[in-house]
């Protein structure tokens, strides 16, 4: 006696694995886009004398398959604007805008929801 078993479907033909990778990529991109947009929004609301240069340097760089970095490309006065430079309070009265710290806090809070939305977009391809 023998039993012939044949497995088919997204889990066995590679579609689910591809969809999971695409969902992870989309989640990373969506979270990075959210972070960049939020940081720029805070800058637009807070900067008292914006020239546009600093904001134009804010970008997202993909560091690896699972990591993206939203940054200011090392603008020399970036730490001062953030409030972590050596020329901030108490040396001067300027405490900084804390746009990166506030963005990081919000990304930690909303990141899981953003990632979940990306995964949901790919559920049909995963067989779900």
MODELLER restraints for C-alpha pairs under 7 A, 6 or more apart:
rsr = mdl.restraints
at = mdl.atoms
rsr.add(forms.Gaussian(group=physical.xy_distance, feature=features.Distance(at['CA:10:A'], at['CA:16:A']), mean=4.90, stdev=0.5))
rsr.add(forms.Gaussian(group=physical.xy_distance, feature=features.Distance(at['CA:10:A'], at['CA:126:A']), mean=5.92, stdev=0.5))
rsr.add(forms.Gaussian(group=physical.xy_distance, feature=features.Distance(at['CA:10:A'], at['CA:127:A']), mean=5.72, stdev=0.5))
rsr.add(forms.Gaussian(group=physical.xy_distance, feature=features.Distance(at['CA:15:A'], at['CA:125:A']), mean=6.53, stdev=0.5))
rsr.add(forms.Gaussian(group=physical.xy_distance, feature=features.Distance(at['CA:15:A'], at['CA:126:A']), mean=6.45, stdev=0.5))
rsr.add(forms.Gaussian(group=physical.xy_distance, feature=features.Distance(at['CA:16:A'], at['CA:125:A']), mean=6.26, stdev=0.5))
rsr.add(forms.Gaussian(group=physical.xy_distance, feature=features.Distance(at['CA:16:A'], at['CA:126:A']), mean=4.09, stdev=0.5))
rsr.add(forms.Gaussian(group=physical.xy_distance, feature=features.Distance(at['CA:16:A'], at['CA:127:A']), mean=6.86, stdev=0.5))
rsr.add(forms.Gaussian(group=physical.xy_distance, feature=features.Distance(at['CA:19:A'], at['CA:122:A']), mean=5.93, stdev=0.5))
rsr.add(forms.Gaussian(group=physical.xy_distance, feature=features.Distance(at['CA:19:A'], at['CA:125:A']), mean=5.87, stdev=0.5))
rsr.add(forms.Gaussian(group=physical.xy_distance, feature=features.Distance(at['CA:19:A'], at['CA:126:A']), mean=5.85, stdev=0.5))
rsr.add(forms.Gaussian(group=physical.xy_distance, feature=features.Distance(at['CA:23:A'], at['CA:118:A']), mean=5.63, stdev=0.5))
rsr.add(forms.Gaussian(group=physical.xy_distance, feature=features.Distance(at['CA:23:A'], at['CA:119:A']), mean=4.96, stdev=0.5))
rsr.add(forms.Gaussian(group=physical.xy_distance, feature=features.Distance(at['CA:23:A'], at['CA:122:A']), mean=5.95, stdev=0.5))
rsr.add(forms.Gaussian(group=physical.xy_distance, feature=features.Distance(at['CA:26:A'], at['CA:118:A']), mean=5.93, stdev=0.5))
rsr.add(forms.Gaussian(group=physical.xy_distance, feature=features.Distance(at['CA:27:A'], at['CA:114:A']), mean=6.64, stdev=0.5))
rsr.add(forms.Gaussian(group=physical.xy_distance, feature=features.Distance(at['CA:27:A'], at['CA:115:A']), mean=4.50, stdev=0.5))
rsr.add(forms.Gaussian(group=physical.xy_distance, feature=features.Distance(at['CA:27:A'], at['CA:118:A']), mean=5.21, stdev=0.5))
rsr.add(forms.Gaussian(group=physical.xy_distance, feature=features.Distance(at['CA:28:A'], at['CA:66:A']), mean=6.80, stdev=0.5))
rsr.add(forms.Gaussian(group=physical.xy_distance, feature=features.Distance(at['CA:28:A'], at['CA:68:A']), mean=6.92, stdev=0.5))
rsr.add(forms.Gaussian(group=physical.xy_distance, feature=features.Distance(at['CA:30:A'], at['CA:114:A']), mean=6.83, stdev=0.5))
rsr.add(forms.Gaussian(group=physical.xy_distance, feature=features.Distance(at['CA:31:A'], at['CA:111:A']), mean=6.03, stdev=0.5))
rsr.add(forms.Gaussian(group=physical.xy_distance, feature=features.Distance(at['CA:31:A'], at['CA:114:A']), mean=6.34, stdev=0.5))
rsr.add(forms.Gaussian(group=physical.xy_distance, feature=features.Distance(at['CA:32:A'], at['CA:60:A']), mean=6.85, stdev=0.5))
rsr.add(forms.Gaussian(group=physical.xy_distance, feature=features.Distance(at['CA:32:A'], at['CA:68:A']), mean=6.51, stdev=0.5))
rsr.add(forms.Gaussian(group=physical.xy_distance, feature=features.Distance(at['CA:32:A'], at['CA:70:A']), mean=6.52, stdev=0.5))
rsr.add(forms.Gaussian(group=physical.xy_distance, feature=features.Distance(at['CA:35:A'], at['CA:103:A']), mean=6.20, stdev=0.5))
rsr.add(forms.Gaussian(group=physical.xy_distance, feature=features.Distance(at['CA:35:A'], at['CA:107:A']), mean=6.35, stdev=0.5))
rsr.add(forms.Gaussian(group=physical.xy_distance, feature=features.Distance(at['CA:36:A'], at['CA:59:A']), mean=6.99, stdev=0.5))
rsr.add(forms.Gaussian(group=physical.xy_distance, feature=features.Distance(at['CA:36:A'], at['CA:70:A']), mean=6.09, stdev=0.5))
rsr.add(forms.Gaussian(group=physical.xy_distance, feature=features.Distance(at['CA:38:A'], at['CA:103:A']), mean=6.28, stdev=0.5))
rsr.add(forms.Gaussian(group=physical.xy_distance, feature=features.Distance(at['CA:39:A'], at['CA:99:A']), mean=5.79, stdev=0.5))
rsr.add(forms.Gaussian(group=physical.xy_distance, feature=features.Distance(at['CA:39:A'], at['CA:100:A']), mean=6.31, stdev=0.5))
rsr.add(forms.Gaussian(group=physical.xy_distance, feature=features.Distance(at['CA:39:A'], at['CA:103:A']), mean=5.72, stdev=0.5))
rsr.add(forms.Gaussian(group=physical.xy_distance, feature=features.Distance(at['CA:40:A'], at['CA:55:A']), mean=6.57, stdev=0.5))
rsr.add(forms.Gaussian(group=physical.xy_distance, feature=features.Distance(at['CA:42:A'], at['CA:99:A']), mean=5.91, stdev=0.5))
rsr.add(forms.Gaussian(group=physical.xy_distance, feature=features.Distance(at['CA:43:A'], at['CA:99:A']), mean=6.55, stdev=0.5))
rsr.add(forms.Gaussian(group=physical.xy_distance, feature=features.Distance(at['CA:46:A'], at['CA:97:A']), mean=6.84, stdev=0.5))
rsr.add(forms.Gaussian(group=physical.xy_distance, feature=features.Distance(at['CA:57:A'], at['CA:72:A']), mean=5.17, stdev=0.5))
rsr.add(forms.Gaussian(group=physical.xy_distance, feature=features.Distance(at['CA:57:A'], at['CA:73:A']), mean=5.97, stdev=0.5))
rsr.add(forms.Gaussian(group=physical.xy_distance, feature=features.Distance(at['CA:58:A'], at['CA:71:A']), mean=5.50, stdev=0.5))
rsr.add(forms.Gaussian(group=physical.xy_distance, feature=features.Distance(at['CA:58:A'], at['CA:72:A']), mean=4.27, stdev=0.5))
rsr.add(forms.Gaussian(group=physical.xy_distance, feature=features.Distance(at['CA:58:A'], at['CA:73:A']), mean=6.65, stdev=0.5))
rsr.add(forms.Gaussian(group=physical.xy_distance, feature=features.Distance(at['CA:59:A'], at['CA:70:A']), mean=5.69, stdev=0.5))
rsr.add(forms.Gaussian(group=physical.xy_distance, feature=features.Distance(at['CA:59:A'], at['CA:71:A']), mean=5.72, stdev=0.5))
rsr.add(forms.Gaussian(group=physical.xy_distance, feature=features.Distance(at['CA:59:A'], at['CA:72:A']), mean=6.42, stdev=0.5))
rsr.add(forms.Gaussian(group=physical.xy_distance, feature=features.Distance(at['CA:60:A'], at['CA:68:A']), mean=6.57, stdev=0.5))
rsr.add(forms.Gaussian(group=physical.xy_distance, feature=features.Distance(at['CA:60:A'], at['CA:69:A']), mean=5.46, stdev=0.5))
rsr.add(forms.Gaussian(group=physical.xy_distance, feature=features.Distance(at['CA:60:A'], at['CA:70:A']), mean=4.30, stdev=0.5))
rsr.add(forms.Gaussian(group=physical.xy_distance, feature=features.Distance(at['CA:60:A'], at['CA:71:A']), mean=6.39, stdev=0.5))
rsr.add(forms.Gaussian(group=physical.xy_distance, feature=features.Distance(at['CA:61:A'], at['CA:68:A']), mean=5.54, stdev=0.5))
rsr.add(forms.Gaussian(group=physical.xy_distance, feature=features.Distance(at['CA:61:A'], at['CA:69:A']), mean=5.16, stdev=0.5))
rsr.add(forms.Gaussian(group=physical.xy_distance, feature=features.Distance(at['CA:61:A'], at['CA:70:A']), mean=6.44, stdev=0.5))
rsr.add(forms.Gaussian(group=physical.xy_distance, feature=features.Distance(at['CA:62:A'], at['CA:68:A']), mean=4.20, stdev=0.5))
rsr.add(forms.Gaussian(group=physical.xy_distance, feature=features.Distance(at['CA:62:A'], at['CA:69:A']), mean=6.27, stdev=0.5))
rsr.add(forms.Gaussian(group=physical.xy_distance, feature=features.Distance(at['CA:63:A'], at['CA:69:A']), mean=6.75, stdev=0.5))
rsr.add(forms.Gaussian(group=physical.xy_distance, feature=features.Distance(at['CA:79:A'], at['CA:85:A']), mean=4.70, stdev=0.5))
rsr.add(forms.Gaussian(group=physical.xy_distance, feature=features.Distance(at['CA:80:A'], at['CA:87:A']), mean=6.55, stdev=0.5))
rsr.add(forms.Gaussian(group=physical.xy_distance, feature=features.Distance(at['CA:80:A'], at['CA:88:A']), mean=6.17, stdev=0.5))
rsr.add(forms.Gaussian(group=physical.xy_distance, feature=features.Distance(at['CA:80:A'], at['CA:96:A']), mean=6.36, stdev=0.5))
rsr.add(forms.Gaussian(group=physical.xy_distance, feature=features.Distance(at['CA:81:A'], at['CA:96:A']), mean=5.04, stdev=0.5))
rsr.add(forms.Gaussian(group=physical.xy_distance, feature=features.Distance(at['CA:81:A'], at['CA:97:A']), mean=5.98, stdev=0.5))
rsr.add(forms.Gaussian(group=physical.xy_distance, feature=features.Distance(at['CA:82:A'], at['CA:96:A']), mean=4.90, stdev=0.5))
rsr.add(forms.Gaussian(group=physical.xy_distance, feature=features.Distance(at['CA:82:A'], at['CA:97:A']), mean=5.23, stdev=0.5))
rsr.add(forms.Gaussian(group=physical.xy_distance, feature=features.Distance(at['CA:82:A'], at['CA:98:A']), mean=4.65, stdev=0.5))
rsr.add(forms.Gaussian(group=physical.xy_distance, feature=features.Distance(at['CA:82:A'], at['CA:99:A']), mean=6.19, stdev=0.5))
rsr.add(forms.Gaussian(group=physical.xy_distance, feature=features.Distance(at['CA:82:A'], at['CA:100:A']), mean=6.67, stdev=0.5))
rsr.add(forms.Gaussian(group=physical.xy_distance, feature=features.Distance(at['CA:83:A'], at['CA:95:A']), mean=5.31, stdev=0.5))
rsr.add(forms.Gaussian(group=physical.xy_distance, feature=features.Distance(at['CA:83:A'], at['CA:96:A']), mean=3.58, stdev=0.5))
rsr.add(forms.Gaussian(group=physical.xy_distance, feature=features.Distance(at['CA:83:A'], at['CA:97:A']), mean=6.22, stdev=0.5))
rsr.add(forms.Gaussian(group=physical.xy_distance, feature=features.Distance(at['CA:83:A'], at['CA:98:A']), mean=6.05, stdev=0.5))
rsr.add(forms.Gaussian(group=physical.xy_distance, feature=features.Distance(at['CA:88:A'], at['CA:94:A']), mean=5.56, stdev=0.5))
rsr.add(forms.Gaussian(group=physical.xy_distance, feature=features.Distance(at['CA:88:A'], at['CA:95:A']), mean=5.54, stdev=0.5))
rsr.add(forms.Gaussian(group=physical.xy_distance, feature=features.Distance(at['CA:88:A'], at['CA:96:A']), mean=6.89, stdev=0.5))
rsr.add(forms.Gaussian(group=physical.xy_distance, feature=features.Distance(at['CA:89:A'], at['CA:95:A']), mean=5.09, stdev=0.5))
